[in-house]
Amino acid sequence: MLFQRIKGLVSIIIPCYNASPYLLDCLNSIVSQSYRDLEIVIVNDGSTDNTKSVIQTWLNTTEVKERFATKHRIQILNLPYNTGYAGANSIGLFLARGEYIAIQDADDLSHPDRICKQMEFLRQHPQVNLVGTSIAEFRSGNPKTKFQVKWIKYGFDQIRQSYENGSSGACYGTLLFQGEVFDRVGGLFRSLRGKRKVTGHDYFFIFRCLKEGYRIENIPEVLYYYRLHPDQMSGRGNK
């Protein structure tokens, strides 16, 4: 990082690839956050659909102009080709200027109080460096019916043990963490090989954070909504 992080600012990273059917809902869920000091970093990862025009339409809405544009708190990068989820995510992390960083997938939604409650948790637990939340899944055609997942772990020791055993215990898309964590650990690996049960980019990011001695917790409340839809894999681009 070549700049001083802005105290109190939360940078929300949104990598997107061919996400136009879902992106507006995602962005509006961020605009509706009760925590006001936000920066939005959108990385359009070489989309071949109308993702770029959806972003432009969203930028021209009155609420977005009033809340973000006047403060220069929106960064948009349109990549000339698809780098894959890990590449686009890492680019967004490098652009983030906030003291804190949050992740948001372009087809998912956040509860209006998500960032506020995560910031409050970190302030009340200064020993914690990363905090996630519980999540609920919903099908794209039926957004009102949601099902809470069972695999999220609670308590640092249980989360750490899960990762040491090669399993997940936190959802990367729900994370909010101190910017200094990224400054030290770095972004997501683009190419992974290994014999662990879980080999996702997000798994290894959290695994590395734990190895560096950072503490992670999960808030036992559903504050993030994971969308299930037919374009699940293509929506993230090449791996």
N, C-alpha and C positions, 0 to 999 in steps of 0.2 A: 504494500500500500504506500503511495507516494503523497498522501494528503492527510491532514488531521481529521479524524472522525468527528462528526457533529453531535455534540452531547444531547442526549434525549431523543434523537432522531431514530426512527425505525425504518430501515430500507427493506421493502418487500420485493423479492426477486420473482418474476413471472416469466419463465421460459415457455415459448409456445411454437408449435409446428402444426400447421393445418388445423388450427383449433377454432376456426371461425364460428361453428355452430354453438360453441359453449363459452367463448371468450368474454362476451359481453356480460353474462351472468357472473363470471369470475371477477371481472373488473369492478362491477357494481357492488359486489360483496366487500371489496376493499374500500371503495369510496364510502361505504356505509359504516366503516369502523368507528367506534366511539373514541378510540385513541386518535388524537388529531395530528400529532407531529409525525407525519409519514412521508416517505419518499417511495415512489413506485419505479421499479426498473424492469422494463419489458424487453426481452430479447426475442425478436421474431427470427426463428431459426431457419431461414430460407424457405418459408412457407410457399406452397404453390396454389393455395386457395385464396380467398379474399380476406385473410387474416389482417393484412396491412390496412385495408380499407375499413375494417371493423374497428381497428385501433384509432384511425383518424376520425371516424364518426363519433366514437366515445370521447375523444379529446375535445371535440367541438360542443359537447353538452355543457350547459350552464353550470351545473354542480361541479364538474371537473375543473372548469376554468376558474371558478371562485375558490375552490379549495386547494388546488395544486399548482396550476399554471403560473399564477401570479408570484408564487414563491419559488418557481423553477425547481420543483420537487418531482418532476417526471423526467425519466430518461428512457428513450426508445432507441434501440439499435436494431436495424434491419440487416441481417447477415445476408451476403450474396449467395450462400449455399448452405445446405444443411450440415451442421456439425454434430448432431445428436444431442440427446437430453443432457448428458454429462458435460459436453462442451458448452452448450448454451447456458447451462446453469452456472458453470464456473466463470464464464464471461460476465454474467450478471453479478456474481459475487465480487469480482474485481472492480466493477463499476460502483458498488454500493458505498455510500458516504456516511451511513448512519453508525451511531455508537452500537446499535443493535441491528441484527439482520433476521428477517423472517422469510420463509419459503412459501410459495403458493403455486400449485400446478394449474395450468390454464383451463382445465376442464372441471376443476373442483370449486368448492365454495367455503367461505369462512363465516362463522357466526359473527354478528356485529360487535360483540364484546371480546372476540378472540384475543386481539393484540393487547387490549387494555388489561385483561385478566392475566395474560402471560407476563406483561411488564410488572404488574403488581406482585406476581409470584416471585420474580427475580429480585425485586426490591426488598421483599420480605425474607428472602433466602439468599443472602449475598454469597454463600458458598456454592451456589448452583450456577453453572455457566450456560447450560442449554435447557430449554423446557419445551416439551411437546404437550399434546392433549389427547384425550380419547377421540375416536372418530366414528362416524356412522356412514354407511354406504347407502346409496340410492340409485335407482335405475333412471336413466335420462328421461324416459317418458313418464315417470311416476315420481316426481321430486318430493311429494308430501309424505311418501312412505319410506322411512329410513330404518336401518338395522345397525345397531351398535356392534362393532367388531369385538372379539374376545381375546385377541392375541396381544394387545397392548399391556405392558408391564408397568407396575407402579412401585416406587421406591428405588433408590439408586442401586442398592445391592442386587435386587432382582433384575433390573435392567442390565447391569454389568454382567451378571452371571449368564443371562440369556445370550448376550453377544459373545462371551467367552466360549459358550457351547455351540456357536455357529448359527444361532437363531436370532430373529429380530425381537425387539421389545419396544420400539418407538417408531412412529411414522415420520419419515423425513419431511413430508409436506406440511406437517404441523409445527415444525421447529421454529423457535425464536431463540437466538443466541447472541452472545457478546461478539462484536465485530473482531475483537482480538483473537477469538477462537479461529476464525478463518485466516487471519493474518499469520497465525502460527502453523495451523494444520494444512491450509490450502483447500482447493476445491475438490471436485469429484474426479475420480480416475476415469478416463475414456475407454481404456482397454483393460479387461479383467480376466485373469485366469486363476484357477485354484480349485481345491477339493472341498471347500466348505459347503455346507448345506445351502447357504444364502450367498450369492455372488453379485448382488446388486450394487450399483454405484452408491446409493444412499446408505446401504449397510456398511460399506467400508469407510464412508465418511464418519459415521457415528463410532465405528470401531476404532478408528484412528484418534478421535477425540478422547475416547476412554483411555487409550494407551498413553496419551499425552497427559493424563491426570485430570482431565476436565470432568465435572460432575453433570449428570443429566437426570432430570425428573420428568414425569408426566402428570399433568393436571387431570384428575379423574372426572372430567366433565367433557361432554361432546361439544367441541368448539370448531370442528372441521368436518366437512362433508365430502366424501369421496364418490365421484360420479362413475357409474358403470355404464359403458356404451360400446357399440360395435367397433368404433375406431380407436379403442384403448391403446393398442400398440403403435399404430401409424401416427397417432396424435403426438407421440414423443419423438418421432423421427428416427434416424439411424442410431443404433447403440454404439 
